[in-house]
Structures are given as structure tokens and as C-alpha cells.
Amino acid sequence: METNDGFLVINKEKGCTSHDCVKQIRKLLNTKKVGHTGTLDPEVTGTLPIAIGSATRFIQYLPQGKTYIGQIKLGITTNTDDIHGKIIDQKDWPKISDEKLNQYLNKFRGKIKQIPPKVSSVHVNGERAYKKSFNNENFELASREVKIDELNLMNWDQMNGIIQIRIKCSAGTYIRSIARDLGGILDSGGCLQQLTRISACGFDEKDSIKISDMKKEKINTSNLIIPTISALNHIPSLILTNSEEIDFWRTGRAIKVDINYLNRIKNYDFKNPIKVLDNRKTLLGMGFLNFEQTHINPKLVLNAK
């Protein structure tokens, strides 16, 4: 198959890891340079953007927000904070109104601190937490700050103790931790029953494809791959207009910039990256403004000399 550099949005199916998806895409596209933009647990489905070729170098520059739709099951506490773990405790859940439940959810809106699940990929003294957990080691995880931009109560099934939520959050947020902590606040215990990621890093589930469908059908993958530059629309651009500037850039030298030009860019923060293009709008790389705000220093250079 002919492939282009860019991003392929996979709709990850239940049961496979993010790394499994990468391995399958490598084989399908017959290319080695493939990477994913953020791990999804094996039982979680939905949007998994895959970077191909030089796009792997731009993963860190993608928008970091994620959006999920999930179900929280009250009354059950597990060792993994999801329904697939070993049950530790079972309790009745409170009979409360939607309005009251929404008030409890306020505790999880905005900037919050959460402790990741013990079965997670967080590093503890150089080792993944889930490995320590599987080895029955005793350890504690530190809390970390995450941001919940939106948390909407979609449905509250009191009869079965199931809460359906839609949540838009920062990278590094564990929805399993929210399920566990909400259960703790309600004194019933709680765990994540089901989770689907509907958007990630600027990509949506509606633009995704299942790997199983790619295998079954003869699909022209070049039509599915989103060019790298299209994934960087949130980053302001500097256009190099002459061959001398482009040669400077490709040899790793700083480029003089007109500060007035940058000041005209709406909402531009000088600490953030700038994507560098040529006059044909071809992506040349990424750079940062120097301290004096006079030059752009190359950080990532495509086709460097």
C-alpha cells in the first residue's frame, strides 16, 4: 500500500491495546515509523489517532484535550477501579435526584487533584504501577492535577445504579479515578463500567475507521490519512518567503522575525510553538521565539541539511 505521512484516526475496538493497533498498522501499511498519540486501556473503545512517518515527530504539538462518554456503576468497588477488576466491596447506592447527583459531580469540574488507579501505566520508581499491582506489591501513588473542562450528566439510572457522563478533560485524566472517587463520596463505592473516547488530540470518532474494516475491505489508505499540517491548525504560522531563509532553516539556523507580524496573530502566546511553512504552505518544521523575541529558533526541522 502507498502511504503518506500524516495521521490515521483509528476507532479502537475492545480487547486490543494501543500498541497492538500500532503493530497492526505497521503491518497493513508496510511501514515501520508508526506511533499512537495516547494510550487507551484494552477495554476502552473509540478514537485513537495514529501518527505515520514524519508525523510521529509532531505528536507533542497536537491539542491535548480528550472527550469521553462513560458509564459509572455504583455499589461496586474493584482493585482496578473498573468493572473488569476483582470485586473488593459491594454496597447499596443512594436514591438521589438528578439535581443532587449533579451537585456531587461539581466536585469533579474544573482543576482537580486525583490519584491514578493502581492498575495504570504511571511510573513508580521506574516501574509501571500496574506491574507492581499485579505482583501484589504495596505502594502509594501521588495525586496529580488534571483539568475537567466539561462534565455533563447524560443519564442517571437509579434502578441499576448506573451514571452516564460526557467528559472533556486534559491529557492524563483517569475516568476510572473519577468513578472510584464519586463512589467514595456517595459512600457506595463505584467503578467504571464502560468508556468510549469520542475525540482526542483534535481528531473525532466520526472520522475514524476500525482496523478490522481496513483488513476486510480494499481501502485506499491515502484517502484516510490526514496531512500533518492539517492537524496543526491551532498553531500560528510563520511563512518563509525566500530561498535564503529556507536554507537557513534547513541548516538549523535561527530566522529573524518581525515582532509586529507575530503581535497581529490572535491569542498568540510567545511561549508556545510556531509552525514554519514555505510560500507554497509546505510544512518545514516547528520553532520557538527566542528570549529577545527577535528570532525563531528551530526545534523540529523536516528535510534538514
C-alpha positions as CSV (number, residue, x, y, z in Angstrom):
1,M,0.0,0.0,0.0
2,E,1.2,3.5,-0.8
3,T,1.2,5.7,2.4
4,N,1.7,9.4,3.1
5,D,3.0,11.0,6.3
6,G,0.2,12.1,8.5
7,F,-2.4,10.9,10.9
8,L,-4.8,8.0,10.6
9,V,-7.7,8.0,13.1
10,I,-8.5,4.5,14.3
11,N,-11.7,3.5,16.1
12,K,-10.1,1.1,18.6
13,E,-12.1,-1.9,19.3
14,K,-12.5,-3.6,22.7
15,G,-9.8,-6.1,23.7
16,C,-6.7,-4.7,22.0
17,T,-4.1,-2.4,23.4
18,S,-2.9,0.8,21.8
19,H,0.4,-0.9,21.0
20,D,-1.5,-3.7,19.3
21,C,-3.1,-1.1,17.0
22,V,0.3,0.3,16.1
23,K,1.7,-3.1,15.3
24,Q,-1.3,-3.9,13.0
25,I,-1.0,-0.5,11.2
26,R,2.7,-1.1,10.7
27,K,1.9,-4.4,9.0
28,L,-1.1,-3.1,7.0
29,L,0.8,-0.1,5.7
30,N,4.2,-1.8,5.4
31,T,5.9,1.0,7.3
32,K,7.9,1.0,10.5
33,K,7.5,4.6,11.6
34,V,4.2,4.5,13.4
35,G,3.1,5.7,16.8
36,H,0.0,6.4,18.8
37,T,-1.0,9.7,20.5
38,G,-2.1,8.4,23.8
39,T,-2.8,5.0,25.4
40,L,-6.3,3.6,25.7
41,D,-7.0,0.8,28.1
42,P,-7.8,-2.5,26.3
43,E,-11.5,-2.4,27.3
44,V,-11.9,1.2,26.2
45,T,-13.1,1.8,22.6
46,G,-13.0,4.8,20.3
47,T,-10.7,7.5,18.9
48,L,-7.0,6.6,18.7
49,P,-5.1,8.8,16.4
50,I,-2.1,7.1,14.8
51,A,0.9,9.0,13.5
52,I,2.6,7.8,10.4
53,G,6.1,8.6,9.1
54,S,7.4,12.1,10.0
55,A,4.0,12.8,11.7
56,T,5.4,10.9,14.7
57,R,7.6,13.9,15.4
58,F,4.7,16.2,15.8
59,I,2.6,14.2,18.3
60,Q,3.7,16.5,21.1
61,Y,2.3,19.5,19.3
62,L,-1.2,18.2,18.9
63,P,-4.0,19.6,21.1
64,Q,-4.0,17.6,24.3
65,G,-7.8,17.5,25.2
66,K,-9.8,14.3,25.2
67,T,-13.6,13.7,25.3
68,Y,-15.2,10.6,26.6
69,I,-18.7,9.1,27.1
70,G,-18.6,6.7,30.1
71,Q,-20.8,4.7,32.4
72,I,-20.1,4.6,36.2
73,K,-21.5,1.7,38.1
74,L,-22.3,2.5,41.8
75,G,-22.3,-0.1,44.5
76,I,-19.2,-2.0,43.4
77,T,-15.5,-1.3,44.3
78,T,-12.8,-3.2,42.4
79,N,-9.0,-3.4,42.6
80,T,-8.7,-1.8,39.1
81,D,-11.4,0.8,39.5
82,D,-13.3,-0.6,36.6
83,I,-15.8,-3.4,36.2
84,H,-13.2,-5.9,34.9
85,G,-11.3,-6.0,38.1
86,K,-11.6,-8.1,41.2
87,I,-14.6,-7.0,43.4
88,I,-13.4,-5.7,46.8
89,D,-16.7,-4.5,48.2
90,Q,-20.3,-4.1,47.4
91,K,-22.9,-1.7,48.9
92,D,-26.2,-0.1,48.2
93,W,-26.2,3.2,46.3
94,P,-28.2,6.3,47.4
95,K,-31.6,7.1,45.8
96,I,-31.0,10.7,44.8
97,S,-32.3,13.1,42.2
98,D,-30.5,14.2,39.0
99,E,-30.1,17.6,40.5
100,K,-28.4,16.3,43.7
101,L,-26.2,14.0,41.7
102,N,-25.1,17.0,39.5
103,Q,-24.1,18.8,42.7
104,Y,-21.8,15.9,43.6
105,L,-20.4,16.0,40.1
106,N,-19.4,19.6,40.7
107,K,-16.5,18.3,42.8
108,F,-15.0,16.9,39.6
109,R,-15.4,20.0,37.5
110,G,-12.5,22.4,36.8
111,K,-9.0,21.8,38.1
112,I,-9.0,18.8,40.4
113,K,-6.5,16.5,42.0
114,Q,-6.8,12.8,41.5
115,I,-4.9,9.7,42.4
116,P,-4.4,7.4,39.4
117,P,-5.7,3.8,39.6
118,K,-3.1,1.3,41.0
119,V,-3.6,-0.6,37.8
120,S,-2.3,2.2,35.5
121,S,0.7,3.0,33.4
122,V,2.0,5.6,35.8
123,H,5.7,5.1,36.7
124,V,6.6,4.3,40.3
125,N,10.4,4.3,40.9
126,G,11.0,3.4,37.3
127,E,8.4,0.7,37.1
128,R,4.8,0.8,35.8
129,A,2.2,0.9,38.6
130,Y,0.2,-2.0,37.0
131,K,3.2,-4.3,37.2
132,K,3.6,-3.6,40.9
133,S,-0.1,-4.1,41.4
134,F,0.0,-7.5,39.6
135,N,3.0,-8.5,41.8
136,N,0.9,-7.7,44.9
137,E,3.4,-5.0,46.0
138,N,2.3,-2.3,48.5
139,F,2.8,1.2,47.1
140,E,1.1,4.6,47.0
141,L,0.5,6.9,44.1
142,A,0.8,10.6,44.4
143,S,-2.2,12.8,43.4
144,R,-1.8,14.9,40.3
145,E,-3.7,17.9,39.0
146,V,-5.9,17.4,35.9
147,K,-8.5,19.7,34.3
148,I,-12.1,18.8,33.6
149,D,-13.3,21.3,31.1
150,E,-16.8,19.8,30.8
151,L,-18.7,17.1,32.8
152,N,-22.3,16.6,31.7
153,L,-24.7,14.2,33.4
154,M,-26.4,12.4,30.4
155,N,-28.4,9.8,32.3
156,W,-29.0,8.5,35.9
157,D,-30.4,5.0,36.1
158,Q,-31.3,4.8,39.8
159,M,-32.7,1.3,39.4
160,N,-29.4,-0.1,38.3
161,G,-27.0,2.4,39.9
162,I,-25.6,3.5,36.5
163,I,-24.5,7.0,35.7
164,Q,-23.8,8.0,32.2
165,I,-21.5,11.1,31.7
166,R,-19.8,13.0,28.9
167,I,-16.5,14.4,30.0
168,K,-14.0,16.7,28.2
169,C,-10.7,16.7,30.0
170,S,-6.9,17.3,29.9
171,A,-4.4,14.6,29.0
172,G,-3.5,12.3,31.9
173,T,-7.1,12.3,33.4
174,Y,-8.3,8.9,34.6
175,I,-12.0,8.4,34.2
176,R,-11.6,5.3,36.4
177,S,-10.4,7.5,39.2
178,I,-13.5,9.8,38.8
179,A,-15.7,6.7,39.0
180,R,-13.9,5.4,42.1
181,D,-13.9,8.8,43.9
182,L,-17.6,9.6,43.1
183,G,-18.4,6.2,44.6
184,G,-16.4,7.2,47.7
185,I,-18.3,10.5,48.1
186,L,-21.6,8.7,47.7
187,D,-20.5,6.1,50.3
188,S,-21.5,3.3,47.9
189,G,-18.3,2.6,46.0
190,G,-18.1,2.9,42.3
191,C,-16.2,1.7,39.3
192,L,-16.1,2.4,35.5
193,Q,-18.4,0.1,33.6
194,Q,-17.9,1.3,30.1
195,L,-15.9,4.0,28.3
196,T,-15.6,5.3,24.7
197,R,-13.3,8.1,23.6
198,I,-15.1,10.2,21.1
199,S,-12.3,12.7,20.4
200,A,-8.6,13.0,21.1
201,C,-5.9,15.5,20.1
202,G,-8.1,17.3,17.7
203,F,-9.5,14.2,16.0
204,D,-13.1,12.9,16.1
205,E,-14.6,9.5,16.2
206,K,-16.7,10.3,13.2
207,D,-13.5,10.5,11.1
208,S,-12.2,7.2,12.4
209,I,-12.0,3.7,10.9
210,K,-11.8,0.2,12.5
211,I,-8.7,-1.8,11.8
212,S,-10.9,-4.8,11.2
213,D,-12.7,-2.9,8.4
214,M,-9.3,-1.9,6.9
215,K,-8.4,-5.6,6.8
216,K,-11.7,-6.7,5.2
217,E,-12.0,-4.0,2.6
218,K,-9.6,-2.8,-0.1
219,I,-9.3,0.7,1.1
220,N,-7.1,3.4,-0.4
221,T,-5.4,4.5,2.9
222,S,-4.0,7.7,1.3
223,N,-7.6,9.0,1.3
224,L,-7.8,8.3,5.1
225,I,-4.5,9.9,6.2
226,I,-4.9,13.4,7.4
227,P,-1.9,15.6,6.4
228,T,0.3,16.6,9.4
229,I,-0.2,20.3,8.7
230,S,-4.0,19.9,8.9
231,A,-3.6,18.6,12.5
232,L,-1.7,21.8,13.5
233,N,-4.3,24.4,12.6
234,H,-4.3,25.5,16.3
235,I,-0.7,26.7,16.0
236,P,0.2,30.0,14.4
237,S,2.3,30.0,11.2
238,L,5.4,31.8,10.0
239,I,5.9,31.7,6.2
240,L,9.4,31.9,4.8
241,T,9.3,33.7,1.6
242,N,12.8,33.4,0.1
243,S,15.3,30.6,-0.5
244,E,17.9,32.1,1.8
245,E,15.5,31.9,4.8
246,I,14.6,28.3,3.9
247,D,18.2,27.3,3.6
248,F,18.9,28.9,7.0
249,W,16.0,27.0,8.4
250,R,17.1,23.6,6.9
251,T,20.6,24.0,8.3
252,G,19.3,24.7,11.8
253,R,19.9,28.4,12.0
254,A,17.6,31.0,13.6
255,I,15.3,33.0,11.4
256,K,14.8,36.8,12.1
257,V,11.2,37.7,12.5
258,D,9.1,40.9,12.5
259,I,7.7,41.1,16.0
260,N,4.8,43.2,14.7
261,Y,3.8,40.3,12.5
262,L,3.6,38.0,15.5
263,N,1.7,40.6,17.5
264,R,-1.1,40.5,14.9
265,I,-1.7,36.8,15.5
266,K,-4.8,36.5,17.7
267,N,-4.2,34.9,21.1
268,Y,-0.6,34.1,20.4
269,D,1.4,33.2,23.4
270,F,5.2,33.7,22.9
271,K,6.0,30.6,25.0
272,N,4.2,28.4,22.5
273,P,5.5,26.9,19.3
274,I,5.2,28.3,15.8
275,K,4.9,26.2,12.7
276,V,7.2,27.2,9.9
277,L,6.0,27.0,6.2
278,D,7.3,27.9,2.8
279,N,5.4,30.2,0.4
280,R,3.6,27.1,-1.0
281,K,2.3,26.3,2.5
282,T,4.5,23.2,2.8
283,L,5.3,22.4,6.4
284,L,9.0,22.9,7.2
285,G,9.0,22.3,10.9
286,M,8.4,23.9,14.4
287,G,10.2,26.6,16.2
288,F,10.1,28.8,19.3
289,L,10.7,32.5,19.7
290,N,13.9,33.4,21.4
291,F,14.0,35.3,24.7
292,E,14.6,38.7,23.0
293,Q,11.7,38.0,20.6
294,T,13.8,38.7,17.5
295,H,14.4,35.3,16.0
296,I,12.6,31.9,15.7
297,N,14.9,29.1,16.8
298,P,14.4,25.8,15.0
299,K,13.1,23.0,17.3
300,L,12.0,20.4,14.7
301,V,13.3,20.6,11.1
302,L,11.9,18.5,8.3
303,N,14.3,17.6,5.5
304,A,17.3,19.1,7.4
305,K,20.5,19.6,5.5
